[in-house]
């Protein structure tokens, strides 16, 4: 085994933890049919136009504070933009321009927190004291129409943890992600081509509770997500590579999973086309970083 300097090891450990949070949030963009095509046209254009639409959405909410759909749409666009543009740029600049990278993370955090508040407001319109019940893991009789709200609220919470680089004031909310997804998956397990199963896979891959069966459960959710998406969701292979294969230091599996993601025909499932393009782009970037991720 090659010697790894203790400082380098600790830095890599921190990076690994943040990557695991990153892959939870990735599902709220990559595994969803709601990817905004504007984000695929060009990030420079999106960085100019999207904030303008945010102001329009904000005014709509101010005029219609009891319209749940306005809160949902405003949150979706902010989370998608924060992850698909800002966080992705922050990730890639982390190794070349740390301070610029932090600027992108800071902007993302603001958007995730706004989205989180919007979605909690939307759910409290329908469910009194929702925020307190979520905090206490109390039972709520949700309906299928609530899945979108639960799913994207999970994304905003995961995003705030990632964008803050694991700040304890946001990290404490990590268990809420699992509670929200469990409630959503109980309503419709195969929702959106297995997006919920894929997200649960990521949650269990990154389980911090000490559950000895967490990885086994994660792999079961991977199999389920693969079946529900008919093997056409590239993001599940990227996530398994980035989390499971890296943690096991299994370079062969890592490359196989990324190659599988890259080989998917993006035209085969129109609903997954844009998200698969983003996943394949990340897969190629990860392959270029093999030497940074594996020590043997």
HELIX and SHEET records of a PDB file:
HELIX    1   1 UNK A    6  UNK A   30  1                                  25    
HELIX    2   2 UNK A   38  UNK A   41  1                                   4    
HELIX    3   3 UNK A   43  UNK A   63  1                                  21    
HELIX    4   4 UNK A   68  UNK A   81  1                                  14    
HELIX    5   5 UNK A   82  UNK A   87  3                                   6    
HELIX    6   6 UNK A   88  UNK A   93  1                                   6    
HELIX    7   7 UNK A   98  UNK A  126  1                                  29    
HELIX    8   8 UNK A  130  UNK A  135  1                                   6    
HELIX    9   9 UNK A  144  UNK A  146  5                                   3    
HELIX   10  10 UNK A  147  UNK A  163  1                                  17    
HELIX   11  11 UNK A  168  UNK A  171  1                                   4    
HELIX   12  12 UNK A  174  UNK A  187  1                                  14    
HELIX   13  13 UNK A  191  UNK A  205  1                                  15    
HELIX   14  14 UNK A  214  UNK A  228  1                                  15    
HELIX   15  15 UNK A  234  UNK A  239  1                                   6    
HELIX   16  16 UNK A  240  UNK A  245  3                                   6    
HELIX   17  17 UNK A  246  UNK A  247  1                                   2    
HELIX   18  18 UNK A  251  UNK A  263  1                                  13    
HELIX   19  19 UNK A  270  UNK A  272  5                                   3    
HELIX   20  20 UNK A  273  UNK A  287  1                                  15    
HELIX   21  21 UNK A  290  UNK A  293  1                                   4    
END                                                                             
